[in-house]
Amino acid sequence: MKRLQRLAKRSTTATNPRPRSGTLSVRMSSYQSILMTRWQALSARDQLALLLLSAFLLLFVGGYGGYSVHQAANASKNEYQEQVADYFWLRAQAGNIDSNALNAASTADGVDAMPPASSINALLNNSGIADAQVIAAGDAVQLSFTHPSQAVVSGALGKLEQQGWQFTQLSMQQDLVTKAIQVQATVTS
């Protein structure tokens, strides 16, 4: 009885198309042969429809996916180059600032004789930032403004520091759509 079971087991393993070996190439050739037999079992019309559908999917996924990745990469590259240009422009302007001339000009204009909020508002207007909200709050001054250029914002904040104002609070956020920088700060003298 056991001998018959062994013989039956040998005969089923000999006719079993699944490979017993665990190598990848044997498994791939097995799957490939199964696919070929199923492909040949299809009618010519079904084979043509399947080929056209596969070609369309490959073109659509490859074309649209490649295009969208390319567009996102270009946008990111352009934004990075713009920020690098602003940074280097700002660094180049740092040597042009003469703090003694700024202090002399502000004294000559009578800026020091103004109340702190008016002095900061005038400084922001001279820096190219219009419509800033400047409010005196005890010894401190709170200011809030929005401007699209990073260079102008950095220049204005630098001028405030050169005038002797110290930032106790500073919040800068950039709008992702308009790229405008919103600044909220509190300064003391």
C-alpha positions as CSV (number, residue, x, y, z in Angstrom):
1,M,0.0,0.0,0.0
2,K,2.8,2.4,0.9
3,R,4.6,1.5,-2.3
4,L,1.5,2.4,-4.3
5,Q,1.3,5.8,-2.6
6,R,4.9,6.5,-3.3
7,L,4.4,5.6,-7.0
8,A,1.3,7.8,-7.2
9,K,3.2,10.7,-5.6
10,R,6.1,10.3,-8.1
11,S,3.7,10.3,-11.0
12,T,1.9,13.5,-9.9
13,T,5.1,15.4,-9.3
14,A,6.4,14.3,-12.7
15,T,3.2,15.7,-14.5
16,N,2.9,18.8,-12.2
17,P,3.9,21.9,-14.3
18,R,4.9,23.9,-11.2
19,P,8.6,23.9,-10.7
20,R,9.9,22.5,-7.5
21,S,13.1,24.5,-7.7
22,G,13.0,27.9,-6.0
23,T,15.1,29.8,-8.6
24,L,13.7,32.9,-10.1
25,S,14.4,32.1,-13.7
26,V,12.5,28.8,-13.5
27,R,9.5,30.5,-11.9
28,M,9.6,33.3,-14.5
29,S,9.8,30.9,-17.4
30,S,6.8,29.0,-15.9
31,Y,4.7,32.2,-15.6
32,Q,5.8,33.2,-19.1
33,S,4.6,29.8,-20.5
34,I,1.3,30.1,-18.7
35,L,0.8,33.6,-20.1
36,M,1.7,32.5,-23.6
37,T,-0.8,29.7,-23.5
38,R,-3.6,32.0,-22.3
39,W,-2.6,34.6,-24.9
40,Q,-2.8,32.0,-27.7
41,A,-6.2,30.9,-26.4
42,L,-7.6,34.5,-27.0
43,S,-9.2,35.3,-30.3
44,A,-7.4,37.6,-32.7
45,R,-9.8,40.4,-32.0
46,D,-9.3,40.1,-28.2
47,Q,-5.5,40.1,-28.7
48,L,-5.7,43.3,-30.7
49,A,-7.9,45.0,-28.2
50,L,-5.6,44.0,-25.3
51,L,-2.6,45.3,-27.2
52,L,-4.2,48.6,-28.0
53,L,-5.4,49.0,-24.4
54,S,-1.9,48.2,-23.0
55,A,-0.3,50.7,-25.4
56,F,-2.8,53.4,-24.5
57,L,-2.2,52.9,-20.8
58,L,1.5,52.9,-21.1
59,L,1.4,56.1,-23.2
60,F,-1.0,57.8,-20.9
61,V,0.7,56.9,-17.6
62,G,4.1,57.5,-19.0
63,G,3.3,60.7,-20.8
64,Y,1.1,62.3,-18.2
65,G,3.3,61.1,-15.3
66,G,6.4,62.4,-17.0
67,Y,4.8,65.7,-17.9
68,S,3.5,66.4,-14.4
69,V,6.9,65.4,-12.8
70,H,8.7,67.7,-15.3
71,Q,6.4,70.6,-14.6
72,A,6.8,70.3,-10.8
73,A,10.5,70.0,-11.2
74,N,10.6,73.2,-13.4
75,A,8.5,75.1,-10.9
76,S,10.6,74.1,-8.0
77,K,13.8,74.9,-9.9
78,N,12.5,78.4,-10.8
79,E,11.4,79.1,-7.2
80,Y,14.8,78.0,-5.9
81,Q,16.7,80.2,-8.4
82,E,14.5,83.2,-7.5
83,Q,15.3,82.7,-3.8
84,V,19.0,82.3,-4.4
85,A,19.0,85.4,-6.5
86,D,17.3,87.4,-3.7
87,Y,19.8,86.0,-1.2
88,F,22.9,87.0,-3.3
89,W,21.4,90.4,-4.1
90,L,20.9,91.0,-0.3
91,R,24.4,89.9,0.4
92,A,25.7,92.2,-2.3
93,Q,23.8,95.2,-0.8
94,A,25.1,94.6,2.7
95,G,28.4,96.3,1.9
96,N,26.6,99.4,0.5
97,I,24.9,100.2,3.8
98,D,26.7,102.9,5.8
99,S,25.3,102.9,9.3
100,N,26.9,106.3,10.1
101,A,25.2,107.9,7.1
102,L,21.8,106.4,8.0
103,N,22.1,107.7,11.6
104,A,23.1,111.1,10.4
105,A,20.3,111.2,7.8
106,S,17.7,110.2,10.4
107,T,18.9,112.8,12.9
108,A,18.9,115.5,10.1
109,D,15.4,114.6,9.1
110,G,14.2,114.9,12.6
111,V,13.2,111.2,12.8
112,D,14.6,110.9,16.3
113,A,12.3,113.7,17.5
114,M,9.2,111.7,16.3
115,P,7.3,109.3,18.5
116,P,8.6,105.7,18.1
117,A,5.6,104.4,16.1
118,S,5.8,107.3,13.6
119,S,9.6,106.9,13.4
120,I,9.2,103.2,12.5
121,N,6.3,103.9,10.0
122,A,8.5,106.5,8.3
123,L,11.4,104.1,8.1
124,L,9.2,101.4,6.6
125,N,7.8,103.9,4.0
126,N,11.3,104.9,3.1
127,S,12.2,101.3,2.6
128,G,9.4,100.7,0.1
129,I,6.8,99.2,2.4
130,A,3.5,101.1,2.2
131,D,0.4,100.5,4.3
132,A,2.3,99.0,7.3
133,Q,0.3,98.9,10.5
134,V,2.4,100.3,13.3
135,I,1.0,100.6,16.9
136,A,2.7,101.8,20.0
137,A,2.2,99.3,22.9
138,G,3.9,100.8,26.0
139,D,7.6,100.7,25.6
140,A,7.3,98.4,22.6
141,V,6.0,99.0,19.1
142,Q,4.0,96.4,17.2
143,L,4.2,96.3,13.4
144,S,2.6,94.3,10.7
145,F,2.9,94.4,6.9
146,T,2.9,92.4,3.7
147,H,5.3,92.7,0.8
148,P,6.1,90.5,-2.2
149,S,9.8,91.0,-2.3
150,Q,12.1,89.2,0.2
151,A,14.9,91.7,-0.5
152,V,12.7,94.7,0.5
153,V,11.5,93.0,3.7
154,S,15.0,92.0,4.7
155,G,16.3,95.5,4.0
156,A,13.6,97.2,6.1
157,L,14.1,94.8,9.0
158,G,17.9,95.4,8.7
159,K,17.3,99.2,8.8
160,L,15.2,98.8,12.0
161,E,18.1,97.0,13.7
162,Q,20.6,99.6,12.5
163,Q,18.4,102.3,14.1
164,G,18.8,100.5,17.4
165,W,15.4,98.7,17.5
166,Q,15.6,95.2,19.0
167,F,13.1,92.5,17.9
168,T,11.4,90.8,20.8
169,Q,9.0,89.0,18.5
170,L,9.2,88.3,14.8
171,S,7.0,86.2,12.6
172,M,7.5,85.9,8.9
173,Q,5.2,83.7,6.7
174,Q,5.1,83.4,2.9
175,D,1.8,82.9,1.1
176,L,2.3,79.9,-1.2
177,V,0.0,81.3,-3.9
178,T,1.0,85.0,-4.1
179,K,4.5,84.5,-2.7
180,A,4.0,87.7,-0.6
181,I,5.7,87.7,2.8
182,Q,3.6,88.6,5.8
183,V,5.6,90.1,8.7
184,Q,4.4,90.6,12.3
185,A,7.0,91.9,14.8
186,T,7.3,93.6,18.1
187,V,10.4,95.9,18.7
188,T,11.8,97.8,21.6
189,S,14.4,100.6,21.6
